[in-house]
Amino acid sequence: MIFVELLCRYPYVTGTSVIGIKYKDGILMAADMGGSYGSTLRYKSVERMKPIGKHSLLGASGEISDFQELLRYLDELILYDNMWDDGNSLGPKEVHSYLTRVMYNRRNKFNPLWNSLVLGGVKKGQKYLGTVVSMIGVHFEDNHVATGFGNHLARPILRDEWHENLSFEDGVKLLEKCMLVLLYRDRSAINKLQIAKITEEGTTISPPYSLKTFWGFSAFKNPTLGAEGSW
Amino acid sequence: MTKQQANWSPYDNNGGSCVAIAGADYCVIAADTRMSTGYSILTRDYSKICQLADKCVMASSGFQADVKALQKVLASRHLIYQHQHNKQMSCPAMGQLLSNTLYYKRFFPYYSFNVLGGLDNEGKGCVFTYDAVGSYERVGYSSQGSGSTLIMPFLDNQLKSPSPLLLPAVDAVTPLSESEAVDLVKTVFASCHRERHIHFVVVMLWSGTVDFVNDTCKELTKENSHGDKVEIVIVNADGIHREFMDLRKD
C-alpha cells in the first residue's frame, strides 16, 4: 500500500561527493567521512565506501541510512550467491545492474533510496566502473565518475587529466587534486578522507587522513583592504 | 494540515536526439552519444540505440532509466516471441508491441521518445515514430528528442515528403539512394550542429561511401577540437552496420 504521508520524504543525514576512476590495475575511489545533518556537520567518521563480495566496491552519497539499507540488501545478495557454492561469484557489472534495478523499482513505488552510488570493481582482469546517478535510477559506466558536487568540480579535472593506465601513485594524486577542490568549494566536505583501491587481488580502504590546505592568500589576510566605503 | 508539495520528481531529462530515415531497401537510425542532466554532462559515450530484433532497431531519448527499462521489457518480450513462434519479430510487429507497452503505463508513463527503424516483411525500409504514451505512425522519416524541433523541419524540406493528407496515401519513403542521402546528411549535420541545443550534439543519419563520410568528418572537425559522437546504424538486406562520427564537445 502506498501511504502518501510516508512518501514525500527528505534526506536527514547525508554524505557528499564520491569520486571513482579506473587506473592501471583496477579502480580507485575517494570519499570524505562526513555525515551532515542539514547544515550541521554531525558525524565525522562515516565510512561511505564498502567492499561488496570479492569483486566490487560501493561508494555512496546522499542519505546514510538508505546506504546502510542498501548494504543489507547487498549482504543478502552476496550471501545467496555464496550459498550456491558453484565457483561463480557476482562481479561488479552484476552488482551494478542489481543496484540500478533496486533504485529504479523504489522510484516506481514513489519510495526512493535517496542516494547516488559509485560501483567499481575488477573481475577476471576486466575493470568496471559504473554509477547510479540519483535516486530515480539513471545510470551509466565510464572511465571516471563522480556524485553530487563532484560532477561539477571533479569531472572537468578528470576529463582533462585522466588517461588510460594511470599508475597507482598518479591515480591517487589525481583523486587528491579533485578532493582538494571539493574541500575548498563544497560546504559539506570535510578534511578527513579515505581512498579505496580495488584490484584483481582484492579491496583496500586506506585509514582516514587529511589533505594539506593553504589559506595564506593576501586577500584573505585583510579582506576589506581596498574596499571603498567598507565598514 | 496543508497539502505537502513534492520535493522530488520521478522524472529527469537526460537529453539527446534520435533520427531515422527509411529508404527503398535500407533504413538509417542515428542518435547522439551525450547523456546530460540539467547543465551537466554525465557522459559523452552513451548509446541510445538498441537492436531489438534482426531487422529492427530502436533509438530513444528522454529519461534514461525509463528508456533502459523499456528496452529490457521489449527485449524480454521478443525472447518469449521467439520461443513461441520460432522466428524473429518483424519491424511492424515490434512497432505494435512498443505502442502497447508504452500505453500500458499510460498513467505513469515511460518518459521515452522513440523512433523505431528497420525493414518490413517485404524488405522495404520502415520507420515508426512514437510519443511517450504510445501513439504511433508509420512514416518515411522522423526525429525525436531535444533537437527534433530543429531537425524535423529540415528533413521535411530536404526529403520533400508528400502531404500525409493526400488520398490515396502516398508513401513517404525516400527515393534517395544510399549515396545521395550523404549530401543531405552533411547539410543536416552542419545546420543542426551550429544551431544546436545544449542537450544534443548531433543527430545523424547516414548512408554513403566510407570515403565521403570520412572526408566530411575531417572537414567538420577542422573547425573545432573533438566531440561527443553520433552513432549511426544502417539496416539493410546484408544486416546491421554501425558507424560513429566525432562531434564538438562543447
Interface residues (C-beta under 8 A of the other chain):
Chain A: V4 E5 C8 R9 Y10 T100 Y104 R107 N108 F110 P112 V133 S134 M135 I136 G137 V138 H139 F140 D142 N151 H152 R155
Chain B: Q4 Q5 A6 N7 W8 S9 P10 Y11 D12 N14 M35 T37 S40 I41 L42 T43 D45 Y46 F63 Q64 A65 K68 A69 F108
